[in-house]
Amino acid sequence: MKATDKASIDQWYPIDTEKEIPFGTSANRLLGTDLTVTRTEDGEITVKAEGRDEALPIKRRFGFIWTTIGEPVKDIFPVPEADEPDRRYVPCGAVSVKASGLRIVENFLDMAHFPFVHTDILGSEPHTEVEHYNVEIRRDVDEVWATNCQFFQPQAALSAKDGIMTQYIYRVMTPFTTLLYKTCPNSANRWDVICLFVQPLDPDRCRAHPVMYLIDDVSTTTELIHFQQLIFLQDRIILENQRPVLLPMEPRSEIPTRADASSIAYRRWLKEKGVTYGTSAMAA
């Protein structure tokens, strides 16, 4: 099913890292629309959508090729840490998930599942309480932010040697893109940054593109990728078994708790923007 709401259509989306796009012609998909991606021998990349003669616009950012089937009113969001020269740039591969892309973003914001899904890594019993944190829709930049988040983690990062109380800041830039800033074990005054860029293929199917910007001069790139993929694959099991598959938008369709403040703000923001792709509102 193709997207019809402008809030979803008029956005930039990653379709792959620039390095992973093969030479020649390959197939891709975005918001229910089939794409054809062509890469010439000199590296020029062209993206076309079914039923359109003109090529789609593309942008290169964060190591990815981004495109849109609509008319975005804003450029791709900034991530200042991506331009800091001493950071490790770690793209973690694309992961296909049979779930709404909005479900993936919401799961990314959820700290309550850490002890039960990522046991002895991002959480453990009896440290299961999500302490009070602040969440707001920042109207000046049209983003959702959750601040003053903290959670005890046995292994907050690959480079962490012992369990620590990890500080988090969550940021949702567009309906299908989010990132977090978290305590950096190797630098007391800087944050590690983990981004999650979601490419919605269909309402109930997507590709997730995790990428990290880290202060870590010890771990190998392979070790860092394996650590992040382990976390995400644990999440995928839960995401693909959630019901309903699409994100519910009706009040009281799912009972929230105090720990769900980020989810509540995220859903309210989506509703304000008129996002329906990947939500239960599609069938309304």
N, C-alpha and C positions, 0 to 999 in steps of 0.2 A: 504494500500500500504506500502510495506517495504522500509526502507531506503536503499539507494545504495551509497550515498556519504560518504567517509571515515571521512570527517570532522565532521559528525553527529554520525557515528557509533563508532568512536574511542574516546568516552567520557564516563565519569562516570555519572550515573543518579540515583536519589533517587526513590525508588519504594514505600516506606512508612516509617513512623516512626517505630522504632523497637518495641515499645509498641503496635502498632496497627496491627502488623502481627499476625494473629490468629494461634492457635495450629492446627496441622493437615495440610491439603493441601488446598491452595487457588489459584485463578487465578489472573494474572496480565498481563500487556501488556507494550511493549516498542518499539517504532519506527516501528510499524506495525507487531511486532513479539509477539506471545502469550507466556507468561511465566507461569510456575508452581512453586509456592513458598511452601516449606514444612518446618514446624516448629515442632520439636520433643518436647517431654515432658521435656527434659533437656535443652531446649532453643536453640538447634542447628538449624540454618537456612540454607536451600539449595535452590538455584534458578536454574531452568532449562528452556531452550528455546526450542520451538517446532523444531523438526528435528535434535536435538543435543543430543548425549548421555552423554557427560561430563557436569558437573555442571558449571554454570557461576561463575566467581570470584565475591566476595562480599567484601565490606568494611563497617565499622561502623564509621560514622562521623556525627556530629551535631544532634545526636539522630536518624538518619535515617540509613536504609540499602540502600547502593548504589551498583549498578551492571553495567555491560557493556556487550554488544553483540559484541564488537570489541576488539581492542588492544590499549588502551590509552597509549600515550607516556609519560604522566605526571600523577602524583598523584592527588588526590582531592585537590583543591585550599585551601590555609590557610585562616582562619578568626581568627586572634589573639584574638579578643574580646570574642570569644566563649569560651576561656580558662580562662577568668578573673573570679575569684570565687565570686565576689560580684554582678555579673550581673544576672538578671532574665532571665531564659531560657523559652521562651514562644512559643511552637509549636502551630500553629493556625489551624490545620486540613487541609485536602486535599480538594480542590475545583475543580470540573470537569468543563471544559469550552469547548464549541464547537467553537474552533478557533485555528489557528496555534499557537503553543507554542512561535514562534518568535514574533507574534503579541503581546503576553502577555508581553514579555520582553520589546518590544518597548514602549508599553503603560506605563510600569513601569517607563521608562525614561522620560516621557512626563509631564512637569509641566503645560503646557498651558491649560490642561483640568481641573485643580483643581477647579477653580471658578464655572464651569458649571456642572461638574459631582459630585464633593464633596462639594457642596455649604454649606457655613457656618461651614465647618470643616477644609478642607485643602485649601480653597480659598473662595473668595466672591467678588462680584462686589462692587465698581468699581476697585478693585485691581486685574486687569486681565493681566497686562503686565509681560512678562517674560524678566527679565533684562539679559544683556549680560553675558555669562559664557564661560568658557574654556573647550574644549573637545579635547582629543588626544587618539591615539592608542599607548599604551606603548609597544614598541617592545621587551623590555627586559623581560617582563612577559607575553606578548601576551594577553593584556587585553585592554578594552576600559574604559577610565576614564573621567568623567565630573566634573570639580571643579569650585569653586567660584559661585555656584548656590545659589540663595536666592529667597524666595517667602513669601509674607505676608499671614499668616494663622490664622483664627479665633480660631482654636483648633488644634494645631500642634500635640498634643499627648493627651492621656486620662488624664494625670496628669497636663496638661497646664490649668492655671486659666484664662488667658486673651490671646487675639490675640498677636502674636509676628512675627517679621521678622525671618523666619526660614532659617538656612544655610543648604545646602545639598552638599554631594559628592556622585556621582553615580559611581559604578564599575560593569563592565560586565566581568565575569571571563571566561565563556564558552558561546557558542551560546545560551544555554538554562538556564543559571544561572546568577543571578545579585543580587546586594544588594545596599543599600544606607546607608550612615552615615548622621545623621541629628542632629540638635541642641537638646540637652538634657535639658528639663526644670528644671531638678533636680540637674544638675552639670554643672558648667560654663566651665570646661576644658575637658569635655569628650563628646563623641557622643553616641547617641542611634544607634543601628544597626538593620536594617530590611532586611532580606534575602528573596529572592524569587527563589525557585528551581523548575523548570518546568520539568515535565515528559511527553514527547511527546508520546501519544498513537498511533496516526495516524497523517497524515499531517494536518488535520483540526480538531483535537480533542486532548485534553491534560488534565493533572491534574496539578494543581499548589499547591506547598507546601510552604506556607509562614511560616517563623520562625523569632522570634525577640530576641535580646539580649539587655535588657534595664536596665537603672539605675532608678528604681522605687520601693520604699519600702512601697508605700501607697496603690496602686490599687490592687485589687484581680486578680488572674489569669483569672477567668471567665470574669471580666470586660475588661481586656486587650485583650482577644481573641475576645470578642464580638465587641470591637471597631475596631480591624483589619479586622474582617470578614465583618463588615458593609462597610468599605472602598472597600474591594475586590469585594463584591457582587454588589456594584454600578458600578465598573469597568466591571464586567462580562456582564452586560446589554449592555454596549457600545461595548465590544469586540465581542459578539455574533451577533451583527447587523452590524459590519463592512463589507464592500464589496470592493475588493474581500476578501474571508476568508483567503486565503494564502497571505503571505507577498510579495508584488510586488518588483521585483528586477530590472525591466527595468527602465532606466533613464527617468525622466519626467512622469512616470506613475501616480505619485501623486506629487502635487506641494508643495515643502517644504517652510517654512518661516525661519526667523532667529532663532525662538524658537526651530526649529527642528534640531539643530546642533548635538545633541546626536544621533538622529535617522539616520542622514546622515552618521555619522562616524560608527555607528553600522552596517548599511547595507553595507557600503564599506568594513568593516572588514569581514563580512560574505561572501561577494563575493570573497575577497582575499583568504579566507580559502577554498572556494569551497563548502560552505553549500548550499544544494538545498532542503533538507527535510523541508516541511512546507512553501516553497516559490513558487512563480509563475514559477520559473525556472524548476520545476519538469515536467511541461508539454511542455517544450521547446524541 
